[in-house]
Amino acid sequence: MKCLIAYCTRYGVTRETSNVIAETLKSNFDAEVDIIDLKEEKKRAKSVNPNDYDIVIVGSSIRIGRWTKEAKNFLKSDFKNTHVAIFVSSGRCGQAIEDDDMEEYDKYEQKYIDRIAEKQGLKLFAKRGFGGRMERGGEVQSDTWNRDHIVEWTVEVGKKIEEEMPSA
């Protein structure tokens, strides 16, 4: 299984999430994983061909209900011969999960993931909103990031890819 994780982070949580996804795919599925920080590696991001991968996972932090521009722009890539998954780092998604309020979670997943996928004409292979972390002045104001949720989702995605691609 060959995977590309392309992400953009504001405060580092989306990078942490991307790294957990990568290590989970490597350790559980012996996947070959490339990671691109879309903000820090702009030239590399422009030259990568998503169709060279079995799956492309795109992640963005959410701030005031908005995606990072780099991740949003990356979704304009040609994904016709690959699977696409999206994740976001969002305090609101994380809080809804912590509160076991799936109706609230679904509302944010629709707002932060489904709308942008629809706007870009993407048929998603998988999607998930994870928690985030908010810091002000070096102090953590809220933290709904949960490594276990990320690992669980990644294992589901890996199994789904393996089912579709028995030779992977």
VOBA-1610 file (N, C-alpha, C; in pm, whole numbers, padded with zeros to 5 digits, always signed):
BEGIN
Met+00086-00117+00000Met+00000+00000+00000Met+00090+00124+00000Lys+00062+00212-00093Lys+00139+00336-00103Lys+00046+00452-00071Cys+00086+00534+00026Cys-00001+00640+00078Cys+00071+00774+00079Leu-00002+00878+00044Leu+00045+01015+00058Leu-00042+01084+00162Ile+00022+01146+00259Ile-00049+01230+00355Ile-00004+01373+00329Ala-00098+01456+00287Ala-00071+01597+00259Ala-00153+01680+00357Tyr-00086+01762+00436Tyr-00157+01834+00542Tyr-00106+01977+00555Cys-00187+02057+00622Cys-00145+02191+00660Cys-00195+02216+00802Thr-00105+02266+00884Thr-00136+02286+01025Thr-00115+02432+01062Arg-00186+02477+01161Arg-00165+02612+01212Arg-00085+02609+01342Tyr-00120+02515+01429Tyr-00058+02512+01562Tyr+00014+02381+01592Gly+00021+02290+01494Gly+00096+02167+01511Gly+00015+02041+01532Val-00112+02053+01565Val-00194+01935+01594Val-00218+01851+01468Thr-00239+01916+01356Thr-00261+01841+01232Thr-00134+01767+01191Arg-00018+01823+01220Arg+00109+01753+01197Arg+00115+01628+01286Glu+00081+01644+01414Glu+00079+01529+01505Glu-00014+01420+01453Thr-00132+01461+01410Thr-00230+01366+01358Thr-00175+01294+01235Ser-00114+01369+01144Ser-00056+01310+01023Ser+00052+01208+01058Asn+00133+01239+01157Asn+00239+01147+01199Asn+00182+01019+01260Val+00075+01031+01337Val+00010+00913+01395Val-00050+00827+01284Ile-00114+00890+01186Ile-00170+00816+01073Ile-00058+00741+01000Ala+00053+00811+00973Ala+00166+00750+00902Ala+00222+00631+00979Glu+00249+00649+01108Glu+00308+00538+01184Glu+00212+00421+01197Thr+00082+00448+01205Thr-00018+00341+01213Thr-00023+00262+01083Leu-00022+00331+00970Leu-00024+00262+00841Leu+00104+00181+00820Lys+00217+00236+00862Lys+00344+00164+00847Lys+00347+00040+00936Ser+00310+00056+01062Ser+00324-00056+01157Ser+00216-00163+01139Asn+00096-00125+01101Asn-00013-00222+01089Asn-00030-00280+00949Phe+00016-00206+00848Phe-00010-00249+00710Phe+00116-00251+00624Asp+00230-00228+00686Asp+00357-00223+00613Asp+00349-00128+00493Ala+00278-00018+00513Ala+00255+00078+00405Ala+00379+00163+00380Glu+00391+00205+00256Glu+00492+00302+00217Glu+00422+00438+00225Val+00470+00527+00311Val+00400+00653+00337Val+00491+00772+00311Asp+00441+00866+00231Asp+00506+00995+00212Asp+00420+01100+00280Ile+00485+01194+00347Ile+00413+01302+00414Ile+00462+01435+00357Ile+00367+01523+00327Ile+00400+01657+00279Ile+00330+01759+00365Asp+00409+01851+00421Asp+00356+01969+00489Asp+00331+02072+00379Leu+00207+02096+00346Leu+00172+02179+00231Leu+00216+02324+00244Lys+00233+02370+00365Lys+00279+02508+00386Lys+00431+02516+00376Glu+00501+02420+00434Glu+00648+02423+00440Glu+00714+02366+00315Glu+00643+02283+00241Glu+00702+02215+00125Glu+00621+02245-00002Lys+00605+02372-00032Lys+00518+02414-00143Lys+00564+02359-00278Lys+00695+02363-00305Lys+00744+02314-00435Lys+00718+02164-00449Arg+00745+02090-00344Arg+00723+01945-00347Arg+00574+01915-00365Ala+00490+01992-00298Ala+00346+01972-00307Ala+00296+01993-00450Lys+00354+02090-00519Lys+00312+02117-00657Lys+00360+02010-00754Ser+00469+01943-00721Ser+00526+01845-00815Ser+00476+01702-00791Val+00414+01678-00679Val+00369+01542-00648Val+00249+01503-00735Asn+00245+01377-00776Asn+00133+01326-00853Asn+00050+01236-00762Pro-00068+01282-00719Pro-00151+01201-00629Pro-00184+01063-00685Asn-00188+01051-00817Asn-00225+00924-00879Asn-00114+00819-00873Asp+00001+00856-00817Asp+00109+00759-00793Asp+00085+00680-00664Tyr-00022+00712-00593Tyr-00051+00653-00462Tyr-00182+00577-00466Asp-00192+00476-00379Asp-00318+00402-00364Asp-00422+00486-00292Ile-00375+00568-00199Ile-00464+00657-00125Ile-00390+00786-00092Val-00464+00896-00101Val-00413+01026-00060Val-00501+01074+00054Ile-00438+01104+00166Ile-00510+01153+00284Ile-00474+01300+00300Val-00575+01386+00294Val-00554+01530+00303Val-00609+01578+00437Gly-00526+01653+00510Gly-00566+01702+00641Gly-00548+01852+00653Ser-00639+01913+00727Ser-00631+02057+00753Ser-00676+02086+00895Ser-00614+02186+00952Ser-00668+02237+01078Ser-00787+02326+01042Ile-00877+02340+01137Ile-00993+02427+01120Ile-00980+02539+01221Arg-00990+02660+01172Arg-00985+02777+01261Arg-01097+02870+01219Ile-01182+02903+01312Ile-01299+02985+01287Ile-01379+02928+01168Gly-01392+02796+01167Gly-01471+02729+01065Gly-01406+02719+00929Arg-01277+02753+00919Arg-01212+02757+00787Arg-01094+02662+00775Trp-01080+02607+00655Trp-00964+02525+00618Trp-00844+02615+00598Thr-00725+02556+00601Thr-00605+02629+00560Thr-00610+02640+00408Lys-00560+02750+00355Lys-00568+02770+00209Lys-00484+02667+00134Glu-00370+02627+00191Glu-00284+02531+00123Glu-00352+02395+00106Ala-00418+02348+00210Ala-00488+02219+00201Ala-00607+02230+00106Lys-00678+02340+00116Lys-00793+02362+00028Lys-00749+02363-00119Asn-00638+02431-00147Asn-00587+02435-00284Asn-00540+02297-00331Phe-00482+02219-00241Phe-00435+02085-00278Phe-00551+01996-00323Leu-00668+02020-00268Leu-00786+01941-00306Leu-00828+01963-00451Lys-00768+02063-00516Lys-00796+02087-00658Lys-00712+01996-00748Ser-00625+01915-00689Ser-00540+01823-00765Ser-00624+01721-00839Asp-00561+01653-00933Asp-00625+01546-01009Asp-00615+01417-00928Phe-00727+01369-00880Phe-00731+01247-00799Phe-00804+01134-00872Lys-00810+01138-01005Lys-00898+01045-01076Lys-00861+00897-01061Asn-00735+00867-01034Asn-00693+00726-01025Asn-00649+00684-00886Thr-00698+00752-00786Thr-00660+00717-00649Thr-00778+00736-00555His-00766+00682-00437His-00866+00703-00333His-00828+00829-00255Val-00929+00903-00212Val-00905+01026-00136Val-00977+01016-00002Ala-00903+01049+00103Ala-00960+01058+00238Ala-00929+01198+00291Ile-01016+01249+00373Ile-00997+01381+00433Ile-01012+01369+00584Phe-00925+01441+00655Phe-00945+01459+00799Phe-00923+01605+00833Val-00989+01647+00938Val-00968+01782+00990Val-00937+01774+01139Ser-00863+01873+01185Ser-00837+01890+01329Ser-00925+02004+01374Ser-01022+01973+01459Ser-01121+02073+01498Ser-01161+02051+01644Gly-01146+02155+01721Gly-01189+02147+01860Gly-01336+02111+01873Arg-01417+02163+01782Arg-01561+02136+01788Arg-01592+01989+01759Cys-01524+01932+01660Cys-01543+01788+01633Cys-01501+01706+01755Gly-01385+01739+01809Gly-01334+01667+01925Gly-01425+01678+02046Gln-01480+01797+02068Gln-01570+01816+02182Gln-01698+01735+02165Ala-01751+01733+02043Ala-01872+01654+02017Ala-01846+01506+02042Ile-01728+01458+02002Ile-01693+01317+02027Ile-01682+01291+02177Glu-01611+01381+02248Glu-01598+01365+02394Glu-01733+01363+02463Asp-01825+01447+02414Asp-01959+01455+02473Asp-02052+01344+02425Asp-02001+01258+02335Asp-02080+01152+02274Asp-02206+01208+02209Asp-02191+01324+02145Asp-02301+01392+02078Asp-02280+01378+01927Met-02319+01263+01873Met-02293+01235+01732Met-02376+01323+01639Glu-02488+01372+01685Glu-02566+01465+01603Glu-02486+01594+01583Glu-02425+01642+01688Glu-02341+01762+01680Glu-02217+01733+01594Tyr-02155+01617+01615Tyr-02038+01579+01536Tyr-02074+01576+01387Asp-02185+01512+01353Asp-02227+01503+01213Asp-02246+01641+01150Lys-02296+01735+01229Lys-02314+01872+01180Lys-02179+01932+01141Tyr-02078+01912+01225Tyr-01946+01968+01194Tyr-01876+01891+01082Glu-01896+01761+01076Glu-01838+01684+00966Glu-01897+01731+00833Gln-02026+01754+00832Gln-02093+01806+00711Gln-02035+01943+00675Lys-02021+02029+00773Lys-01973+02165+00749Lys-01826+02168+00706Tyr-01742+02092+00773Tyr-01598+02101+00751Tyr-01544+02005+00645Ile-01613+01896+00619Ile-01560+01797+00525Ile-01651+01779+00403Asp-01777+01745+00426Asp-01866+01714+00314Asp-01881+01830+00217Arg-01896+01950+00270Arg-01914+02066+00181Arg-01794+02089+00091Ile-01675+02082+00147Ile-01556+02108+00066Ile-01534+01996-00035Ala-01562+01872+00004Ala-01547+01760-00090Ala-01646+01776-00205Glu-01767+01813-00173Glu-01869+01833-00276Glu-01829+01947-00369Lys-01780+02055-00312Lys-01739+02171-00392Lys-01626+02135-00489Gln-01537+02045-00446Gln-01425+02003-00531Gln-01460+01883-00620Gly-01583+01832-00606Gly-01625+01718-00687Gly-01558+01588-00647Leu-01523+01576-00519Leu-01451+01457-00471Leu-01547+01354-00414Lys-01524+01229-00451Lys-01595+01118-00388Lys-01497+01061-00285Leu-01528+01078-00159Leu-01434+01041-00054Leu-01438+00892-00022Phe-01320+00838-00005Phe-01302+00699+00037Phe-01323+00688+00188Ala-01282+00793+00259Ala-01296+00797+00405Ala-01289+00943+00450Lys-01341+00970+00569Lys-01338+01105+00624Lys-01347+01097+00775Arg-01292+01200+00841Arg-01304+01204+00988Arg-01265+01342+01039Gly-01338+01384+01137Gly-01303+01505+01211Gly-01246+01463+01345Phe-01122+01504+01371Phe-01057+01474+01498Phe-01055+01598+01585Gly-01022+01579+01710Gly-01012+01691+01802Gly-00892+01779+01770Gly-00891+01893+01835Gly-00782+01988+01817Gly-00729+02034+01951Arg-00642+02132+01942Arg-00584+02190+02064Arg-00573+02340+02042Met-00619+02417+02138Met-00612+02563+02129Met-00521+02615+02238Glu-00421+02691+02195Glu-00329+02752+02291Glu-00333+02903+02274Arg-00321+02972+02386Arg-00310+03118+02384Arg-00204+03157+02485Gly-00109+03234+02439Gly-00003+03279+02530Gly+00076+03165+02591Gly+00090+03055+02517Gly+00165+02940+02566Gly+00086+02850+02659Glu-00038+02886+02687Glu-00124+02804+02774Glu-00229+02731+02692Val-00250+02604+02723Val-00353+02527+02654Val-00489+02570+02707Gln-00572+02619+02615Gln-00708+02661+02651Gln-00807+02545+02643Ser-00787+02462+02542Ser-00870+02342+02528Ser-00791+02238+02450Asp-00817+02112+02480Asp-00745+02003+02414Asp-00840+01885+02400Thr-00886+01862+02278Thr-00976+01749+02252Thr-00910+01648+02157Trp-00778+01661+02140Trp-00703+01569+02053Trp-00695+01433+02122Asn-00719+01326+02047Asn-00721+01192+02105Asn-00653+01094+02010Arg-00534+01053+02047Arg-00454+00961+01964Arg-00530+00832+01933Asp-00601+00777+02030Asp-00673+00651+02009Asp-00776+00662+01897His-00845+00776+01889His-00944+00796+01782His-00876+00794+01645Ile-00757+00852+01638Ile-00683+00860+01512Ile-00637+00720+01470Val-00580+00646+01564Val-00533+00510+01535Val-00651+00423+01490Glu-00761+00430+01560Glu-00880+00350+01527Glu-00927+00378+01384Trp-00939+00505+01349Trp-00982+00542+01214Trp-00883+00494+01109Thr-00755+00513+01137Thr-00652+00475+01041Thr-00652+00324+01015Val-00673+00246+01118Val-00682+00100+01101Val-00803+00065+01013Glu-00915+00132+01035Glu-01033+00110+00951Glu-01002+00141+00804Val-00935+00254+00781Val-00900+00295+00645Val-00804+00194+00582Gly-00703+00152+00657Gly-00607+00054+00607Gly-00673-00077+00568Lys-00764-00125+00652Lys-00836-00250+00622Lys-00922-00235+00496Lys-00985-00120+00485Lys-01070-00094+00369Lys-00987-00093+00240Ile-00870-00032+00245Ile-00780-00030+00128Ile-00737-00173+00095Glu-00698-00249+00197Glu-00654-00387+00173Glu-00765-00472+00111Glu-00890-00449+00153Glu-01003-00524+00096Glu-01019-00493-00052Glu-00999-00368-00088Glu-01015-00328-00228Glu-00895-00365-00313Met-00779-00378-00249Met-00656-00405-00322Met-00584-00522-00258Pro-00629-00644-00283Pro-00570-00761-00217Pro-00419-00774-00236Ser-00366-00719-00344Ser-00222-00730-00368Ser-00145-00621-00294Ala-00215-00529-00230Ala-00147-00418-00161Ala-00075-00465-00038
//
